[in-house]
Amino acid sequence: MNGFFDIPSDLQSSYLGLISTHMQEALIPVLVGLLLALPIGLLCLRFNWIYPPVLWFTTVLYAIPSIAFFVVLIDYTGLSKTTVMIPLSLYSLVILVPAVVDGVRSVPEETIAAATAMGIGPARRYFQVQLPIAVPAIMAGLRVATASSISLVSVGALIGNEGALGNLLTTAMLYHRPVLAVNSVVTTAVLAVLVDAVLVLLRRVLTPWQPPSGRKPARRTPPKTAGAARTPESVS
């Protein structure tokens, strides 16, 4: 482990500092993406014809290389964290918008009809009834978007020291220190696993009515009645 945590001074940050920067640049875009996906999902549900164009548009955004985004944004946001986080926020929409729409569409019609009969309006019904029931599907998309964002932060190294742990990859080649590359890969993977575990725990807290993942609800056997038919062995 010699040199594993020995971060070059030209990165102007410690090992924990790189982790802090990495998490900021990864989690803030996912949060922004979720805040954008919720109203976009509401529009797609109210007007079904909007959904296919929205999917097409978010897919096209995801297909744009991050370096192209950087070239456009540098003139406005400079070599800053914002230049990295804006593309990541847009990339997350390709995962979060379908997660929101599909999750809300899975809500039973009986539940929506009951909420409508109680006089709950469309917007209130969306946020207070449909979204809470759609939490499992939304959290599944959020887990994928978060893991993707944590891995994509490293591309920020293309514009200087804004790649957080990704900067260790370029520094490893510059100083011929492969251990720095190993540090970057291992730490990024560990962060992704830890954040995913937190999201799984959060899903369980928000949906206490659901069994833990991978478990099936226990099957209940019907109770025996006093008048049950007797077997031939019991008669004899």
PyMOL commands that set and color helices and strands:
alter all, ss='L'
color gray80, all
select helices_A, chain A and resi 9-11+15-46+48-63+66-77+81-105+109-117+122-133+135-159+164-175+178-206+232-235
alter helices_A, ss='H'
color red, helices_A
deselect
rebuild
show_as cartoon
